[in-house]
Amino acid sequence: MGDWTSSPIYQRWQSDGGDSGPLGGVYQLEQAAADGGLRTTFDSGAASVYWSAGTGAHLIQGPIRDTWDRYGSETGHLGYPKTDEHATPDGVGRYNHFAKEGGSIYWTPETGAHEIRGAIRSKWAELGWERSVLRYPKTDEHGTPDGVGRYNHFQYGSVYWTPSTGAHAIYGAIKSKWAQLGWERSVLRYPKTDEHGTPDGVGRYNHFQYGSVYWTPSTGAHAIYGAIKSKWAQLGWERSFLGYPTSDEFAISGGRRSNFQHGYITWNASTGATTAYSY
């Protein structure tokens, strides 16, 4: 074992009760890890303690360790654990925080263990972590099919990020509409706001790079963009005489049209003119 008794991992193990503590007996003797760090595996391989000068000695185990291993352990983008595994405040899940990229891995019996980091993790934290409307991550962070953005899916929504838009949450009927239209490859492109309530207190919306989706309980979720959206905004949005959109934009002879609760707006392809009509 060499100078095992002077190791910070040994001291951690002893402080936890040694062989009779929660880590159990030593399964694999202390070994060198990346960047001058150390690791020791305990209890028939089920748990490890990793140490580095910058993070100290921390426990990582089970499905969280498996996910961390899949991304390269301490040499991967998350780096060393900077906390032990802990229970989440809601009592459902488990997590470790890591030293790099503001990263974490969260686990629940329902979702499994998934990594979340950077701006997406910061947005999730801002919304309330696992107690937010999104709940727990159900995917790792991935690149979008168009190669521009990044995302995590959660139990009840998603967070999408690009360098130009930042990270924004989308969920429920508005997310379903965006998915129906083609996600980030749709006419709307990426979300540039989280979901918000409308000023009149009735509806919900997300703004996107090239449009918006508005939802109410009575109208459902509909996309509005381009010149027709500009006309609706000029008239006063949902507080205008038109009310909320009741259709997505669709083609008509010579142009485009969106229907609203109390009328419609048309766009003339030849002149570029938009006209609002009441029912």
C-alpha positions in Angstrom: 0.0 0.0 0.0 3.0 2.4 0.3 2.1 5.5 2.3 -1.6 4.7 2.1 -2.3 5.9 5.7 -1.2 9.5 4.8 -3.5 9.6 1.7 -6.5 12.0 1.8 -8.7 9.1 0.5 -7.6 6.9 3.4 -8.3 9.7 5.9 -11.7 10.2 4.3 -12.4 6.4 4.5 -11.3 6.3 8.1 -13.5 9.3 9.0 -16.5 7.4 7.5 -15.8 4.4 9.7 -13.3 2.4 7.6 -14.3 -1.2 6.9 -17.5 -0.9 9.0 -18.5 2.4 7.5 -20.8 3.1 4.5 -18.0 2.6 2.0 -17.1 -0.9 3.2 -13.8 -2.5 2.6 -11.2 -1.6 0.0 -11.9 -3.3 -3.3 -9.1 -1.8 -5.4 -6.1 -0.1 -3.8 -5.4 3.5 -4.4 -4.3 4.4 -7.9 -3.1 7.5 -9.6 -5.8 9.4 -11.5 -5.5 12.3 -14.0 -3.7 15.6 -13.3 -2.1 14.3 -10.1 -5.4 13.0 -8.6 -6.1 9.7 -6.8 -8.8 7.1 -6.7 -9.7 4.1 -4.6 -12.6 1.7 -5.2 -14.6 0.2 -2.3 -17.3 -2.4 -1.5 -16.8 -4.9 -4.3 -16.5 -2.1 -6.9 -19.8 -0.4 -6.2 -18.4 2.9 -4.9 -15.2 5.0 -5.5 -13.6 8.0 -3.9 -11.8 10.4 -6.2 -9.4 13.1 -4.9 -7.8 16.0 -6.5 -6.0 19.0 -5.0 -8.7 21.3 -6.3 -11.8 19.3 -5.2 -10.8 17.2 -2.2 -12.0 13.6 -1.8 -15.6 12.7 -2.9 -17.7 9.7 -3.2 -19.2 8.6 -6.6 -21.1 5.4 -7.1 -23.8 3.5 -8.9 -25.6 4.9 -12.0 -24.1 8.3 -11.5 -20.6 6.9 -11.7 -21.6 4.8 -14.7 -22.7 7.9 -16.6 -19.6 9.8 -15.5 -17.4 6.9 -16.7 -19.2 7.0 -20.1 -18.0 10.6 -20.5 -14.4 9.9 -19.6 -14.5 10.0 -15.8 -12.1 12.6 -14.4 -10.5 13.1 -17.9 -13.9 14.0 -19.4 -15.7 17.3 -19.7 -17.1 17.1 -16.2 -13.7 16.6 -14.4 -13.5 15.5 -10.8 -16.5 15.3 -8.5 -16.6 18.3 -6.2 -19.4 16.8 -3.9 -20.3 13.4 -2.7 -23.5 11.9 -3.9 -26.4 13.6 -2.1 -30.1 13.3 -2.0 -32.1 16.1 -3.8 -34.2 18.5 -1.7 -37.4 16.9 -3.0 -36.3 13.5 -1.7 -36.7 11.7 -5.0 -33.3 11.9 -6.7 -29.6 11.7 -6.2 -26.8 13.9 -7.6 -23.1 14.7 -7.8 -21.7 18.1 -8.8 -18.4 18.2 -10.8 -15.5 20.6 -11.1 -15.7 21.4 -14.9 -18.3 23.2 -17.0 -20.6 23.8 -14.1 -21.6 20.2 -14.5 -23.8 17.7 -12.5 -25.3 14.3 -12.9 -28.8 13.8 -11.6 -30.5 10.4 -11.1 -34.0 9.2 -10.2 -35.4 5.7 -10.4 -37.7 6.9 -13.2 -35.3 8.9 -15.4 -31.9 7.2 -14.7 -28.7 9.2 -14.5 -28.1 12.2 -16.8 -25.5 14.9 -17.1 -26.4 18.6 -17.3 -24.0 21.5 -17.5 -23.2 25.0 -18.6 -25.9 27.4 -19.6 -28.6 24.7 -19.7 -27.9 23.8 -16.1 -27.8 27.4 -15.1 -31.3 27.9 -16.7 -32.6 24.8 -14.9 -31.2 26.2 -11.6 -32.8 29.6 -12.3 -36.2 27.9 -12.8 -35.9 25.9 -9.5 -33.9 22.7 -10.2 -36.0 19.5 -9.9 -38.8 21.4 -8.3 -39.3 23.5 -11.4 -42.0 22.9 -14.0 -39.4 20.8 -15.9 -38.6 18.4 -13.1 -35.6 16.1 -13.7 -33.4 15.7 -16.9 -34.3 12.6 -18.9 -31.4 13.0 -21.4 -27.8 14.0 -21.3 -26.9 17.3 -23.1 -26.9 16.7 -26.8 -26.3 18.7 -30.0 -29.3 19.6 -32.1 -29.7 18.0 -35.6 -28.9 21.3 -37.3 -25.5 21.4 -35.6 -26.1 24.9 -34.1 -27.6 24.3 -30.6 -27.6 22.1 -27.5 -30.4 20.7 -25.4 -31.5 18.6 -22.5 -35.0 17.1 -22.4 -36.6 16.9 -19.0 -39.6 15.0 -17.6 -41.9 17.9 -18.5 -40.1 20.0 -21.1 -36.7 21.0 -22.5 -34.1 23.6 -22.4 -32.5 24.7 -25.7 -29.4 26.8 -26.1 -27.5 28.5 -28.9 -24.6 31.0 -28.8 -26.9 33.7 -30.1 -30.1 33.0 -28.1 -28.8 31.7 -24.8 -30.7 28.9 -22.9 -34.5 28.9 -22.7 -37.1 26.6 -21.4 -40.0 25.3 -23.5 -42.7 22.9 -22.4 -46.3 21.8 -22.6 -48.5 22.7 -25.6 -46.1 25.4 -26.9 -43.3 22.8 -27.1 -45.7 20.4 -28.8 -46.6 23.0 -31.4 -42.9 23.8 -32.0 -42.2 20.1 -32.4 -45.1 19.7 -34.9 -43.6 22.6 -37.0 -40.1 21.0 -37.1 -38.3 22.1 -34.0 -35.3 24.3 -34.6 -35.6 23.6 -38.4 -39.0 25.2 -38.4 -39.8 28.7 -39.7 -39.5 29.8 -36.0 -36.0 28.5 -35.4 -34.8 28.5 -31.7 -36.7 29.9 -28.6 -35.3 33.3 -27.5 -37.4 33.5 -24.3 -38.7 31.1 -21.7 -42.5 30.5 -21.6 -44.2 33.5 -20.0 -47.7 34.6 -19.2 -49.3 37.2 -21.4 -50.1 40.7 -20.0 -53.9 40.0 -20.0 -53.3 37.0 -17.7 -55.1 34.6 -20.0 -52.4 33.1 -22.2 -48.9 31.8 -22.4 -46.2 32.3 -25.0 -42.6 31.8 -26.2 -40.9 34.1 -28.6 -38.5 32.5 -31.1 -35.9 33.9 -33.5 -38.4 34.3 -36.2 -41.8 34.3 -34.6 -43.9 33.3 -31.6 -46.2 30.6 -30.3 -49.2 31.8 -28.3 -51.5 29.5 -26.2 -54.7 29.8 -24.3 -57.0 27.1 -22.8 -59.7 27.9 -25.3 -57.6 28.4 -28.5 -54.7 26.0 -28.0 -51.2 26.8 -29.2 -50.6 28.5 -32.6 -47.6 30.0 -34.4 -47.5 33.5 -35.6 -44.6 35.2 -37.5 -43.5 37.6 -40.2 -45.6 40.4 -41.4 -48.8 39.0 -39.9 -47.2 38.9 -36.4 -46.0 42.5 -36.9 -49.5 43.6 -37.8 -51.0 41.9 -34.8 -48.3 43.5 -32.5 -49.1 47.0 -34.1 -52.8 46.5 -33.2 -52.1 45.6 -29.6 -51.3 41.8 -29.5 -53.9 39.8 -27.6 -55.6 43.0 -26.2 -56.4 44.1 -29.8 -59.9 43.6 -31.2 -58.7 40.3 -32.8 -57.9 38.5 -29.5 -55.6 35.4 -29.7 -54.6 33.4 -32.8 -56.8 30.4 -33.5 -54.8 29.0 -36.4 -51.2 28.9 -37.6 -50.4 30.9 -40.6 -51.6 29.3 -43.8 -51.6 29.9 -47.6 -54.4 31.6 -49.4 -54.7 32.7 -53.0 -52.2 35.5 -53.4 -50.8 35.5 -49.9 -51.0 34.2 -46.3 -53.5 34.3 -43.5 -53.8 33.8 -39.7 -57.2 33.5 -38.0 -57.9 35.0 -34.6 -60.8 34.8 -32.1 -62.5 37.8 -33.5 -61.2 38.2 -37.0 -58.2 37.5 -39.2 -55.1 39.1 -40.8 -54.1 38.6 -44.4 -50.8 39.3 -46.2 -50.6 40.1 -49.9 -47.6 38.6 -51.6 -47.6 41.1 -54.4 -47.8 44.3 -52.3 -46.5 43.1 -48.9 -49.6 44.8 -47.4 -51.2 43.3 -44.3 -54.9 43.8 -43.6 -56.9 43.0 -40.4 -60.6 42.1 -40.6 -63.1 41.5 -37.8 -65.8 38.9 -38.0 
